[in-house]
């Protein structure tokens, strides 16, 4: 048994002999969870497991995509599944930012997620022709004048900006539900501005190819 001191906290490692390695023949060889790698609900293989006075830690492997995960002492599985919906047809830079916002939610980094969503507003405006370096209010005005944001959308798009501003400038804990709404509204904006046009082009092309002379 080895005692380890880390940042003033004493931890006890009971040795490698205490690590169980299930062989797949028993019920504890499998664990049901949602895989962050492929997004499927799976019965993952328990590659190894160790018990402590505080609970169990499991090392898991997805049988579909083979990605690994860990169930920690708090019961949560990491990496967690990205929050929100996956979208198609996004410009690469915006897709990366949106994925980052979703992944931040999966590790409880709610303020970081809102900051990225705020930045996505800038990305969208600049991608659609606005000048870089302008104020966020001017970006919203630009997107509205160009028809990308309608009057009906402006209320919830403004929420993205305000929540992002609060995350950036106020010393307060960001509420999970608020952050979820910020990502949700961001997804709807991206769906309307990019995905619907992408899907129309995709299915319109398929319909045209299927038409006879």
N, C-alpha and C positions, 0 to 999 in steps of 0.2 A: 504494500500500500504506500503510495507516494503523495505527500502533501505539497501543493503548489500554491505559492502566494502570488496573486495577481491583483494589482491596484488595491492592496490592503484586504482583499477577500481571500480567505483560506478555502481551498477546494481540495477534495480528496479523490484521487484516481485509484481505483481498486485493482488495477492491473488488467492486462489483455485477457487473462483467463476468465474474467467476469463478463466478457462480451459474448453474447449468444449469436450464433450464425445458423439460422433456420435452414433446413434443407428442402423446404417446399412440401413436406409430407404432413404438416400439421396446420391447424387453423391459424396459429400465430406466425406462420410463414408469409401471410398475405395481409394487406391492409388497404381498405377502400378509401380513396381520396381522389381529388380532381387534380390532374397533372398540369402544371404550369407550362410544360414544354409543348404539349400537343393540345391541351384544352379538354381532353377526354376524362370522363369519370372511369376510373380504372380500379382493378384489384391489384395493387402494386406488390412486387416482391419485397419482403423484408430481408434485406441483405445482411443486416446486423442490428443488434439491439442490446442496450445496456440499461440496467436498472440502477437507480440511485435513491437516496432517502427522499428526494423531492419528486420522483417520478421516473419515467422511462424516456430514453432517446432512441428513435428508430431511424435507420438509414434505408431509404426506399429507392426502388428502381421501377420506372414505368415499363410495362410489358409491350407497349405499342411503340413509343419513340425512344425508349431506353434512357431517357434523361433521369438523373438522380435528384433526390430531395431528402430533406431531413425533417423529422417531426421532433421539435424541441421539447424541453421540459414543460413549457407553457401549453403544450398541446397543439400549437399552431405548426403548420407545415411550410417550410421555406425551400425554394422560392414560392411565394404565393401566386395564385392565378391573377393575371392582370385584370384590373377593374374595367368595366365598360365593354362596348362592342368593338369588334374589328371592322375597319372600313376599307373599301377598295377605291382605287383611283386617286389617291392623294399624291401630290408632289413629294419627292423623296425627303426633302428637309422637313416638311410639315408632317409626314408620316413618322419620321424619327422622333420629332417633338411630341406628337400625340402618343406614341408608344411609351416614351419616357414618362409622360403624365400618368398613364395607366399603370406602369410598373411602380412608380412612386407610391401609388395607392396600395399596392400589394405588400409593401413593407412599412405601412403606416406613416409614410412621409407626406402627410396631407398638405402642409404648407408648401412643400416643394412642388407638389402636383399642381396647386393653384398658380404658383409662379410660372410654371411652364405653360399652363393654359392661357395665362395673360400674354405670354410671349407669342403664343400661336396666333393671337389676333394680329400682332405685328407682322408675322410671317405671311398670313393670308393677304393682308392689305398690300404689302410690298410685292408679293407674288402676282397680285392683280394690278400692279402698276403704280402704287403709291411711292412717294419718296421715302427712303430709309432715313431714320433719325427724327421723324415727326412725333408729335404727341399722340398718345393713345386715343384721345377724344377725336383728333383729326383723322385717325385711321378709321374709326367708326363712321365718321361723317363721310369719308371717302367711299367706304363700302356701301353706305346707304345711298349716296348719290349715284353710284354705279349700278345699283339694283341688286347687289349681292346680299344686302340685308334689307328686308322690308320693314315697314312700320310695326307690323305685328311681331317681328323677331327682335326689334331693338330693345325691348324690355329685358328679355333674358340674356341677350348678348351683353347688355350693360352689367348684368350680374357677374359675368365672367371677369370683366374689367375691375369691378369694385372688389370682388373677392380676392383677385390677384393683388390689388393695391393694399388690402388689409394684410395679406400674408407677407407683403414686402416691407410695409412701413409700421405695422403695429406689433408690439410685444404681447402676443396672446396665443394661446393654444388654438390651433385650427380644428374646428369640429369636423368629425368624420362625415357626417351627413351633408354639411356645407360643401366640403371638398367633393363628395360624390355628385352633388348637384352641379358643381362647376365643371367637372369632367363630362357629365351628361349633356349639359348645354353646349359645351365645346364640340362634342361628338355630333350634335344636331346641326350646328353651324357647318361643320366640315361635310356632313352628309349632304346638306342642301347646296353648298357651294361647289363641291367636287364630286361626291359619289353619285348623285343623281344624274349629273351630266355624263359621268363615266358609264353608268348602267344604261342610260339611253343610247349612247353610242354603241355599246356592246350588243344590246338586244335589238337595236334598230338595224345593225349590220347583219345580225342573224336572220331577221325577218326578210330583209332585202335579198339575201342570198337564197332564201327558200322560195321566193316568188318565181312563178313561171313567166315565160315570154308573153 
